[in-house]
């Protein structure tokens, strides 16, 4: 069984062929060797191009096809290696002033697609997903490179039923992207191509148009009907071909190259002999210098006399030379110095260019990973997309090289794009924080709760509450120094009050009139109370020392003596628990982000889905019986994580206004939340 493509092309020849020349090239594999490589397509438009330039573009397409199917290295990417070779000869296509080249080359193997482009060809992927019929623009930015025809290779996947449309850029002036989407979504591939053909022909255009559509068909055992030839090419006018004059030109060129080769060979030999003599002289000089320094064998005086004699002989010989010989000697020395300097400069330039090219290649590799991640997100492959983006982010942070101001700006922009895609893959939403109050730093309250329209800040090291009206934003302080310092709070919805627990395990209630009163409350002395919560007028206490949750029923004077809520047989570890929330079931949050779900004293299955970055230091949890979500606060990562009641990630909220939020209050009825961050009380939208 194999997968085939259904391919249909359309082509309209314009009235002004000199203004626009279109080339279409389709290769369907027929031999087993070709089928292993896949399908090859190319489309090109040359605007205001000469006959010679059109011939070069056609030759380039033919070379890409030949290289694609004839690469012998099984481990190499034949498409990529072929385009690297083509890029070295890009000047033959791009050297013509006043003309514009738009080109798109593409290889399809099974459901893998690789493509590259120059200029602004049209390329859209149409596909169905949960939101309906969608399209993605594969050409996001214009490739204006004057050095390379194809500056990058992009890769992705297509699925059964997806439609890839490729067309020349001027089609967009007559048919919008939405019109194309409507044509493709409501017709078969053949009908869509015929529809586009009729629509463009009806305009009686001056320019030429061309394009193709293909769709991955379902797997089958039969071979789809194909034309008698596996290679199809179309163009708007006659393609020039060479003849005898070209052969004569090639013969003359070969003779010139051979003559130049002989001259260069002789020159290289002469230079080699010259530098060999210099090397021998340097060697003798080093030996002489060593003897001068060490006076080995008492030969220092001999060497000095020899050097002086050598200088005298050279000086005498030089003076005796004819004027012409002296001039030639000086020129030869200058030539040698210039030659050495030129070689050194060329080597330096080559090294610099290699470093610059290596930098560009790394940048392109990072962009490729980013683009691949974007493709994975379309098909909801979040884990794969996150992995690719994290690799791209690491590569970018480690990237070093010769960087201009423009390079640094591009690098910073690329970093922002990667961060934006990472946030999307991780379901991170940035929210705007509105400051509604500034609390007193000296009081140093670090916990937050809610009572009616009031937000109440308290702390375990102070005896002053700070109360903020969320509507008027008025701030008032309330002293409770007659009571021990408060450690936990639990809003009691039924009685419209807040129950506070003090350091010495006393219960204090704040009513809707903001009056405090002590409540009767009995707790074990050895208990370490991590959190409290209310449900159906009962008070529940999370005790990490005794690995137990205690239930306190309401009585007229406060709360009755505690009763263990967890069954004795339950195997559970509450040692690192930090928070608790109740909606009928009890959810216990551990510091590492794990959640334990309990119902009627027994443990129930509950698994939090994978969250990136991982939860490591959560401090607070909120939910209730009216909410479909569970909210987790992680101050160190500056975020609030929102799960559904099955433990699946819905969103992660963060804000540039947050530094390290210490406590939160959620108000789903008004679709807002509040965080206490240092001494700032900040309001934000939940974006559910």
C-alpha positions in Angstrom: 0.0 0.0 0.0 1.2 3.5 -0.8 0.0 7.1 -0.6 -0.5 9.0 -3.9 -1.1 12.7 -4.6 -3.9 14.0 -6.7 -2.4 16.8 -8.7 -4.1 19.4 -10.9 -2.5 22.5 -12.5 -4.0 25.6 -14.1 -2.3 27.9 -16.6 -3.4 31.2 -18.3 -1.2 32.9 -20.9 -1.4 36.7 -20.7 -1.5 39.2 -23.5 1.8 40.9 -22.5 4.2 37.9 -22.5 7.3 40.2 -22.1 6.0 41.5 -18.8 5.3 38.1 -17.3 6.7 34.6 -18.1 5.4 31.6 -16.1 7.0 28.2 -15.8 5.2 25.1 -14.3 7.1 21.9 -13.6 5.5 18.7 -12.2 7.4 15.4 -11.7 5.5 12.3 -10.6 7.7 9.4 -9.7 7.4 6.2 -11.9 10.4 4.1 -11.1 11.0 2.5 -7.7 14.1 4.7 -7.2 12.1 7.8 -7.9 9.2 6.7 -5.7 11.6 6.4 -2.8 12.4 10.2 -3.2 8.8 11.3 -3.8 7.2 14.0 -5.9 8.8 17.2 -7.2 7.1 20.5 -8.1 8.3 23.9 -9.2 6.6 27.1 -10.3 8.3 30.3 -11.3 7.3 33.7 -12.7 9.9 36.1 -14.3 8.7 39.6 -14.6 10.4 41.8 -17.3 13.0 39.1 -17.8 15.2 38.6 -20.8 15.3 35.4 -22.9 18.7 34.5 -21.3 17.3 34.9 -17.8 14.3 32.7 -18.6 16.7 30.0 -19.9 18.7 30.2 -16.7 15.6 29.8 -14.5 14.4 26.8 -16.6 17.9 25.3 -16.3 17.9 25.8 -12.6 14.6 24.0 -12.2 15.9 21.1 -14.4 19.0 20.9 -12.3 17.0 20.8 -9.0 14.9 17.9 -10.4 18.0 16.0 -11.6 19.8 16.5 -8.3 16.7 15.5 -6.3 16.4 12.1 -8.1 20.0 11.4 -8.8 21.7 12.0 -5.4 23.5 8.7 -4.6 24.2 9.3 -0.8 21.3 7.5 0.9 21.8 9.3 4.2 21.9 12.8 2.7 18.8 15.0 2.2 18.8 15.1 -1.6 16.5 18.1 -1.7 18.6 20.1 0.8 21.9 19.2 -0.8 20.6 20.1 -4.3 19.4 23.5 -3.2 22.8 24.2 -1.5 24.4 23.5 -4.9 21.9 25.7 -6.7 22.5 28.6 -4.3 26.1 28.7 -5.3 25.0 29.6 -8.8 22.2 32.0 -7.8 23.9 34.9 -9.5 23.1 33.5 -12.9 19.4 34.0 -12.1 19.5 37.1 -10.0 22.1 39.2 -11.8 19.6 40.9 -14.1 18.6 44.5 -13.3 15.0 45.5 -13.6 13.6 42.0 -13.5 11.9 40.1 -10.6 12.0 36.4 -10.0 9.3 34.6 -8.0 10.0 30.9 -7.5 8.7 28.0 -5.3 10.2 24.5 -5.4 8.7 21.6 -3.4 9.3 18.0 -2.6 6.7 15.6 -1.2 7.5 12.2 0.3 4.6 10.3 1.9 3.2 12.9 4.2 6.4 14.9 4.6 6.8 18.2 2.7 10.0 20.2 2.1 10.0 23.5 0.2 11.9 26.7 -0.5 11.0 29.9 -2.2 12.2 33.2 -3.6 10.2 36.4 -3.9 6.5 36.3 -3.0 4.9 33.3 -4.6 1.5 32.2 -3.2 1.4 29.1 -1.1 -1.5 28.1 1.1 -2.3 24.9 3.1 -6.1 24.3 3.4 -7.1 21.8 6.1 -10.0 20.8 8.4 -9.7 21.0 12.2 -12.0 21.4 15.2 -12.7 25.0 14.2 -13.7 24.2 10.6 -12.0 24.7 7.3 -8.8 26.7 7.9 -5.8 28.0 5.9 -2.2 28.7 6.7 0.1 31.0 4.6 3.4 29.1 4.0 5.1 32.3 2.6 5.1 34.6 5.7 7.7 37.1 4.5 9.3 38.1 1.2 12.7 36.6 0.3 14.6 39.5 -1.2 18.1 38.0 -0.9 20.4 39.0 -3.7 23.1 36.5 -2.7 21.0 33.3 -2.6 18.0 32.1 -4.5 16.8 30.0 -1.6 17.8 31.3 1.8 16.1 28.6 3.8 14.3 25.2 3.6 11.1 24.7 5.5 9.6 21.3 6.4 6.3 20.0 7.7 3.6 17.4 7.5 0.5 17.2 5.4 -2.4 14.9 6.2 -5.0 13.0 4.2 -7.5 15.5 2.9 -5.2 18.6 3.2 -4.9 20.7 0.0 -1.8 22.6 -0.9 -2.2 25.5 -3.3 0.8 27.1 -5.1 0.4 30.0 -7.5 2.1 33.0 -9.0 1.9 36.2 -6.9 -0.2 38.3 -9.3 -3.2 35.9 -8.8 -3.8 37.7 -5.5 -4.8 40.9 -7.5 -7.8 39.1 -9.0 -8.6 36.3 -6.5 -8.4 36.9 -2.7 -7.3 34.3 -0.2 -10.9 33.9 1.1 -12.1 33.4 -2.5 -9.5 30.7 -3.0 -10.5 29.1 0.3 -14.1 29.1 -0.8 -13.3 27.5 -4.2 -11.1 24.8 -2.6 -13.4 23.9 0.2 -16.5 23.5 -2.0 -15.0 21.6 -4.9 -12.8 18.6 -5.7 -9.2 19.2 -6.8 -10.1 18.9 -10.5 -13.1 21.2 -10.2 -11.2 23.7 -8.1 -8.4 24.0 -10.7 -11.0 24.3 -13.5 -12.8 27.0 -11.5 -9.7 29.0 -11.0 -8.7 28.6 -14.7 -12.1 29.9 -15.8 -12.2 32.8 -13.3 -8.7 34.1 -14.3 -9.4 33.6 -18.0 -12.5 35.7 -17.7 -10.5 38.8 -16.7 -8.6 38.7 -20.0 -5.4 39.5 -18.2 -2.2 41.2 -19.6 0.0 39.1 -17.2 0.3 35.3 -17.2 -0.8 33.1 -14.3 -0.1 29.6 -13.3 -0.4 27.3 -10.3 -1.2 23.9 -9.0 -3.2 22.1 -6.3 -2.5 18.8 -4.8 -4.1 16.6 -2.2 -2.8 13.6 -0.3 -5.2 10.7 -1.1 -6.1 7.8 1.1 -3.8 4.7 1.1 -4.7 2.2 -1.7 -3.2 -0.9 -3.4 -3.8 0.4 -6.9 -1.8 2.9 -8.7 -3.6 6.0 -9.7 -3.9 6.8 -13.4 -1.0 9.0 -14.6 0.0 10.5 -17.8 2.4 8.7 -20.1 5.2 10.9 -19.0 6.2 11.5 -15.4 7.4 15.0 -16.2 5.2 17.9 -17.1 6.4 21.4 -17.9 4.4 24.4 -19.1 5.5 28.0 -20.0 4.0 31.1 -21.5 6.3 31.3 -24.6 9.1 29.7 -26.5 12.0 28.4 -24.5 15.3 29.2 -26.3 17.6 26.3 -27.0 21.3 26.2 -27.9 22.8 25.2 -31.2 26.2 25.3 -33.1 27.0 28.8 -32.0 26.8 27.7 -28.3 29.1 24.8 -29.0 31.7 27.1 -30.7 31.5 29.5 -27.7 32.0 26.5 -25.4 35.1 25.4 -27.4 36.6 28.9 -27.3 35.9 29.1 -23.6 37.6 25.7 -23.0 40.8 26.9 -24.9 41.0 30.1 -22.9 40.6 28.1 -19.7 43.3 25.7 -20.7 45.7 28.6 -21.5 45.0 30.3 -18.3 45.6 27.1 -16.4 49.1 26.7 -17.9 50.0 30.3 -17.0 48.7 29.8 -13.5 50.6 26.6 -13.1 53.9 28.2 -14.2 53.3 31.1 -11.9 52.6 28.9 -8.9 55.8 26.9 -9.5 57.8 30.2 -9.6 56.2 31.4 -6.4 56.8 28.1 -4.8 60.6 28.2 -5.7 60.7 31.8 -4.4 59.2 30.9 -1.1 61.4 27.8 -0.8 64.4 30.0 -1.0 63.0 32.3 1.6 62.2 29.3 3.9 65.8 28.0 3.6 67.1 31.5 4.4 64.9 31.7 7.4 66.0 28.3 8.6 69.7 29.3 8.2 68.9 32.6 10.1 67.3 30.7 13.0 70.4 28.4 13.3 72.7 31.4 13.2 70.6 33.2 15.9 70.7 30.2 18.1 74.5 30.1 17.9 74.7 33.8 18.6 72.6 33.4 21.7 74.3 30.2 23.1 77.8 30.7 21.6 77.8 26.9 20.9 81.3 25.6 20.2 82.7 29.2 20.5 81.3 30.0 17.0 79.6 33.3 17.9 82.5 35.4 16.4 82.6 33.3 13.3 78.8 33.8 12.8 79.1 37.6 13.3 82.0 37.8 10.8 79.9 35.7 8.4 76.9 37.9 8.7 79.0 41.1 8.2 80.7 39.5 5.2 77.3 38.5 3.8 75.9 42.0 4.1 79.0 43.5 2.4 78.8 41.0 -0.4 75.1 41.7 -0.9 75.7 45.4 -0.8 78.5 45.2 -3.3 76.5 42.9 -5.6 73.6 45.2 -5.5 75.7 48.2 -6.3 77.2 46.4 -9.3 73.8 45.5 -10.7 72.6 47.5 -13.7 69.9 50.0 -13.1 67.3 47.9 -14.7 68.2 44.9 -12.5 68.0 46.9 -9.4 64.6 48.2 -10.3 63.3 44.7 -11.1 64.7 43.4 -7.8 63.0 46.1 -5.8 59.8 45.5 -7.7 60.1 41.7 -7.1 60.5 42.4 -3.3 57.5 44.7 -3.3 55.5 42.1 -5.3 56.4 39.4 -2.8 55.3 41.5 0.1 52.1 42.5 -1.6 51.5 38.9 -2.5 52.0 37.7 1.1 49.8 40.6 2.4 47.1 39.7 -0.2 47.1 36.1 0.8 46.8 36.9 4.4 44.0 39.4 3.8 42.1 36.8 1.6 42.5 34.2 4.3 41.2 36.7 6.9 38.3 37.6 4.7 37.5 33.9 4.0 37.6 33.1 7.8 35.3 36.1 8.5 32.9 35.2 5.7 32.8 31.6 7.0 32.0 32.8 10.5 29.3 35.1 9.2 27.8 32.3 7.1 28.0 29.9 10.0 26.1 32.5 12.1 23.4 32.8 9.3 23.1 29.1 9.1 22.5 28.8 12.8 19.9 31.6 12.7 18.2 29.8 9.9 18.2 26.5 11.8 16.6 28.3 14.7 13.9 29.7 12.4 13.3 26.3 10.9 12.6 24.8 14.4 10.3 27.8 15.1 8.4 27.2 11.9 8.2 23.5 12.5 6.8 24.1 15.9 4.1 26.4 14.4 3.1 23.6 12.1 2.9 21.1 15.0 0.6 23.5 17.0 -1.9 23.6 14.1 -2.4 19.8 14.7 -2.5 20.2 18.5 0.9 18.5 19.0 1.8 20.8 21.9 4.5 18.5 23.5 6.4 18.3 20.2 6.0 22.0 19.6 7.3 22.9 23.1 10.3 20.6 22.6 11.2 22.3 19.3 10.8 25.8 20.7 12.8 25.0 23.8 15.6 23.7 21.5 15.4 26.9 19.4 15.5 29.1 22.6 18.6 27.2 23.8 20.3 27.5 20.5 19.6 31.3 20.3 20.9 31.9 23.9 24.1 30.0 23.0 24.5 31.8 19.6 27.7 33.8 19.3 29.4 35.3 16.3 30.1 38.6 14.4 27.0 40.6 15.1 26.0 43.9 13.6 23.4 46.2 15.2 20.9 44.8 12.7 21.8 41.3 13.7 21.2 42.0 17.3 17.8 43.6 16.6 16.8 40.6 14.5 18.1 38.2 17.2 16.0 40.1 19.8 12.9 39.9 17.5 13.4 36.2 17.0 13.6 35.7 20.7 10.3 37.5 21.2 8.7 35.4 18.5 9.9 32.2 20.1 8.7 33.3 23.6 5.3 34.2 22.0 5.0 30.7 20.5 6.2 29.1 23.7 3.4 30.9 25.6 0.9 29.7 23.1 2.1 26.1 23.3 2.1 26.2 27.1 -1.3 27.9 27.1 0.1 30.9 28.9 -2.0 34.1 28.7 -0.5 37.4 29.6 -3.0 39.5 31.5 -3.0 43.2 32.3 -2.8 44.0 36.0 -4.6 47.1 37.4 -3.3 48.4 40.7 -6.2 49.2 43.0 -4.4 49.8 46.3 -0.9 50.2 47.8 -0.5 48.7 51.2 1.8 49.8 54.0 5.2 48.1 53.8 5.7 48.5 57.5 2.7 46.4 58.3 3.9 43.7 55.9 0.7 41.8 55.3 1.3 38.9 52.9 -2.1 36.9 52.8 -5.3 37.8 51.1 -9.0 36.8 51.6 -12.4 38.2 50.6 -15.6 39.2 52.5 -18.4 40.7 50.4 -17.0 43.7 48.5 -13.9 43.9 50.8 -10.5 42.4 50.2 -8.7 41.7 53.4 -4.9 41.6 53.7 -3.4 40.0 56.8 -0.2 38.4 58.0 1.3 36.1 60.6 3.7 38.7 61.9 1.3 41.7 62.3 -1.8 42.6 64.3 -3.3 45.0 61.7 -5.6 44.1 58.9 -5.8 46.2 55.8 -9.3 46.3 54.3 -9.8 47.5 50.7 -13.3 48.1 49.2 -12.9 46.6 45.7 -15.4 49.1 44.2 -14.4 52.4 45.8 -10.8 51.3 46.3 -10.9 52.9 49.8 -8.4 51.5 52.3 -8.8 51.2 56.0 -6.8 49.5 58.8 -8.3 47.4 61.5 -6.3 46.6 64.6 -6.8 43.2 66.3 -3.9 43.3 68.8 -6.3 41.9 71.5 -6.1 38.6 69.6 -3.1 36.5 68.7 -1.6 36.9 65.3 -3.5 35.3 62.4 -2.1 32.5 60.2 -5.0 31.2 58.1 -8.4 32.4 56.8 -11.5 30.7 55.3 -14.4 32.7 53.9 -17.8 31.2 55.2 -20.3 31.8 52.4 -23.3 30.7 54.4 -22.8 33.2 57.2 -21.2 35.9 55.1 -18.1 36.0 57.3 -14.5 35.0 57.4 -13.1 32.5 59.9 -9.5 33.3 60.9 -7.2 30.9 62.8 -4.5 32.4 65.1 -1.0 31.2 66.0 -2.2 29.7 69.3 -5.0 27.8 67.4 -7.9 30.1 68.4 -10.7 30.8 66.0 -11.8 34.4 65.3 -14.7 35.5 63.0 -14.9 38.8 61.0 -18.6 39.5 60.1 -20.0 41.6 57.3 -19.9 44.7 59.5 -16.2 44.1 60.0 -16.5 43.2 63.6 -14.2 40.6 65.2 -15.4 38.0 67.7 -13.7 35.0 69.3 -15.2 31.6 68.6 -15.0 28.4 70.6 -12.6 26.0 68.9 -10.7 22.9 70.0 -7.6 21.6 68.3 -4.8 19.2 69.2 -1.8 21.0 70.7 0.7 19.1 68.5 -1.2 19.9 65.3 0.5 21.8 62.5 -2.3 23.5 60.7 -1.3 24.1 57.0 -4.7 25.5 55.9 -8.4 25.7 56.8 -11.6 25.7 54.6 -15.4 25.9 55.2 -18.1 23.9 53.5 -21.8 23.6 54.4 -21.1 25.6 57.6 -18.5 23.1 58.7 -14.8 24.0 59.3 -12.2 21.7 57.9 -8.6 21.8 59.2 -5.6 20.4 57.3 -3.0 18.9 59.9 0.3 17.9 58.4 1.8 16.6 61.7 -1.0 14.1 62.3 -1.5 13.3 58.5 -5.2 14.1 59.0 -8.1 16.4 58.0 -10.3 17.3 60.9 -14.0 18.3 60.6 -15.5 20.8 63.1 -19.2 21.1 63.2 -20.8 24.5 64.0 -22.2 25.0 67.5 -23.9 28.1 69.1 -20.6 29.3 70.7 -18.3 28.5 67.8 -17.1 25.1 66.5 -17.3 21.7 68.2 -14.4 19.4 69.0 -12.6 18.0 66.0 -13.5 14.7 64.3 -11.0 12.9 62.0 -12.5 13.1 58.5 -10.0 10.7 56.8 -10.7 7.0 57.2 -8.1 5.0 59.3 -7.3 2.6 56.4 -6.4 5.4 53.9 -2.7 5.4 52.7 -1.9 9.1 52.2 1.0 11.5 52.9 0.1 15.0 53.8 3.5 16.0 55.1 4.2 18.6 52.4 0.6 19.9 52.0 0.3 23.6 51.7 -3.4 24.4 50.8 -6.9 22.9 50.7 -10.1 23.6 48.8 -13.6 22.0 48.9 -16.4 21.6 46.4 -18.0 18.5 47.9 -14.7 16.7 47.4 -11.6 17.9 49.2 -8.6 18.8 47.1 -5.2 19.0 48.9 -2.3 20.8 47.2 1.3 19.7 47.9 4.2 22.0 47.5 5.5 20.2 44.3 2.1 20.9 42.6 0.6 17.4 43.0 -3.1 17.3 44.0 -4.8 14.7 46.2 -8.5 14.3 45.7 -10.6 12.9 48.6 -14.3 12.1 48.8 -16.1 10.9 51.9 -12.8 10.2 53.6 -11.4 8.1 50.8 -8.8 8.9 48.2 -9.9 9.1 44.5 -8.0 8.9 41.3 -6.7 12.4 40.2 -3.8 13.2 37.9 -2.6 16.6 36.9 -1.7 16.8 33.2 1.8 17.8 32.1 2.4 21.5 32.6 5.4 23.4 31.2 7.3 24.7 33.0 6.8 22.1 35.7 5.1 23.0 38.9 7.7 23.0 41.7 6.7 25.5 44.5 2.9 26.0 44.6 1.6 27.8 47.7 -2.2 28.3 47.3 -5.3 26.6 45.7 -8.8 27.7 45.2 -12.1 26.2 43.9 -15.7 25.8 45.1 -18.9 23.9 44.2 -20.0 26.6 41.7 -16.7 26.6 39.8 -15.6 24.2 37.0 -11.9 25.0 37.6 -9.1 24.7 40.1 -6.7 27.6 40.5 -3.0 27.1 41.7 -0.7 29.9 42.6 3.1 29.5 42.0 4.8 32.8 43.1 8.4 31.9 42.0 7.2 31.4 38.4 4.9 34.4 38.5 1.8 32.5 37.4 -1.6 31.2 38.2 -2.4 27.7 36.7 -6.0 26.9 35.8 -7.1 23.2 35.6 -10.5 21.7 35.0 -11.9 19.3 37.6 -10.3 16.3 35.7 -6.8 17.8 36.2 -6.4 19.0 32.5 -4.5 22.3 31.9 -6.8 25.1 30.6 -4.7 28.2 31.0 -1.7 29.7 32.7 -2.0 33.4 33.6 0.9 35.7 34.1 1.5 39.5 33.9 4.3 41.9 33.4 3.0 43.8 36.4 3.5 40.9 38.7 6.9 40.3 40.5 6.2 37.4 42.9 2.5 37.3 43.9 2.2 36.0 47.5 -1.6 35.4 47.7 -4.7 35.4 45.5 -8.4 35.8 45.5 -10.6 34.5 42.7 -14.0 36.0 41.8 -15.5 34.0 38.9 -18.9 35.8 39.2 -17.2 39.0 38.0 -14.5 37.1 35.9 -11.7 38.8 37.8 -9.0 37.8 40.2 -6.8 39.7 42.7 -3.2 39.1 43.8 -1.2 40.6 46.6 2.3 41.2 45.2 4.8 42.8 47.7 2.6 45.7 49.0 0.5 46.1 45.8 -3.0 44.9 45.4 -3.6 44.1 41.7 -6.8 43.3 39.8 -6.7 41.2 36.6 -9.2 39.6 34.2 -9.5 35.8 34.4 -9.9 35.3 30.6 -11.9 32.0 30.9 
